[in-house]
Amino acid sequence: MSQNLGFIGLGKMGKWMALNLINAGFNLTVHDIDKEPMNFLAGRGAEAVDSPAAVAKKSDVIIFSLPDATVIDSAVMGENGIVHEAKEGLLLVDCGTSDYLWTIDITASLQKRGIRFVDAPVTGLESKAKDGTLTIMFGGEEAILEDIRPMLNVIGSTIIHMGDIGKGQLSKMTNNLIYDINMAALAEVLPMAIKLGLDQEKIALLINNGSGRSFASEFFLPHILEGEFDNSYSIEKSYKDLAAAASISAQKKIPLPVSHAATSTYQMALAAGLGKEDKGAIIKVFEKINGVEFRSKQK
């Protein structure tokens, strides 16, 4: 595997993923629209450049840690995109959250240009990006996975080969969809419980030690009780998984009634102006409807 790596997208996750690759000895060329993380990484050995095309000029493998398919499409196909400087056989590795159907389409399009594309989205909080213990869901040929495994081993502790192209993104969407539905259920049901007289802290304790427990409840309930709504991805960013599932449901004629219901809940939160807060803030919609707050009594 080539040691000449590019990295595009240096947000909360990408910044630390890139730093771990530098610390592991990879020659890294980086780009982001935000100069701060580029300067941070340049001070630690990376070469910072001003466009995705400039990254392509110096790289044999480029990793994306970008928020959605539209942004990746621009980085690849845009005015200063990768295609303008791509070498024959360039490998693009999508570690961000894009879209299953889009991934299949862009892979076929890039193949005609001699550019390879695989999806390797990650799951885990920023802390896992920092310590290199993310979970990676790989979609693509096994031979490519084995070629880039030394790189992936630096950013993740668990790598699962989910199948062919698109299956990594499909897997992440599936995982996130269940997570999003769990949060929608908590947001709807808990204000009802408080309105009917249950104690906030006691019901939170029960749920997180009972059969209603989930990662969503374990992570969000303590923060909601403290009135903290900035500890995870925003509602507007989380919504893309629900939108992607709705598109698949429509195109493939697959019924997803619970997912559609959760989508409506997220839309209510977005309409209420809560999009910048994390998905725990969805509870505010139902708190307002029920005239209660799910907060610690010491707040």
Phi, psi and omega in degrees: 000137178298145175271354183271098184250146170248154179218122181238122182108094188243048178280208184304323181269310187299324180303315183281326175299316179296318180298319179298323177294320176299313182296336179275358174101007178281142173280117190239131171251128189236155174210143173202155177289341178265124183287333185301307179293331176296316178295321178301313183284327177298325178289353181240015171116353179279160171258119181266132181233168192262005180199158173301325178299320179294327175295315181299324182299332186253000192235152171255337176225133177235129177260136171255138166228071187244157192284333182198174185296325181298317180292317178297318180301319178294318180295329182272311191253354186288185185303318177248037185278170184302323186301337184284342181229012186290136173279155174302129179086004177308137180251125176255129183241110184270101179263003179271197178248109179245245187203136183301308183292320177297320180301316179298317182293314184289330177298316179294320180294315182289330179301324178294339180263003181079020180249132180265149183219131174227154177253132181217058182297153182246157172226145184139157180281173180304325180299325178286329174295322180296316185263008174071033182241029176294160171260132184244129178252108188262133174237116182153185183293141180298326180297322178291319178303314182293328179294322183257006181304320178303324177290313181295327179296338179285327185259345181219150178262344179229121179239121182242122176278105187276343181141208184280186185308135179093339185288336174294311179295321178298321179294317180295318178300318179299313179297312183293326180297316179295319177299313181296320179295319177302317181292321178299321179294316178300316183297325182281318191275322186295318175300326175300315182299320180290320179299328181271005169109002178284152179278134184302307185290326180290319180289327175296317178297317179298311182300315184283358174236010182236192185286349175275001182296143174208170175300322179299315181292317181296322182280312191273326187300317177300322180289321178297317178302327180270359180073029181256124184227037180222036187253002182205189181299146182290162178299319182294327177284323179292332184299334184298329178293320178293320178294320178296319179295322179296322179294316178297317179303316181290313185288323184262000179056045179254117181289132178224066187297321181290320177297319179296321178295317178297323178301318177298322178297315178296322178296323176298319179294319178296317179296333179277002177082023183261009189302329183279345180274163180287169189294346172300334182289350176303330181300335181298329179300313184277335172298317180295318180298320185266353178069034180225171172227137177265078183227155175299141180293345179275352179286000000 
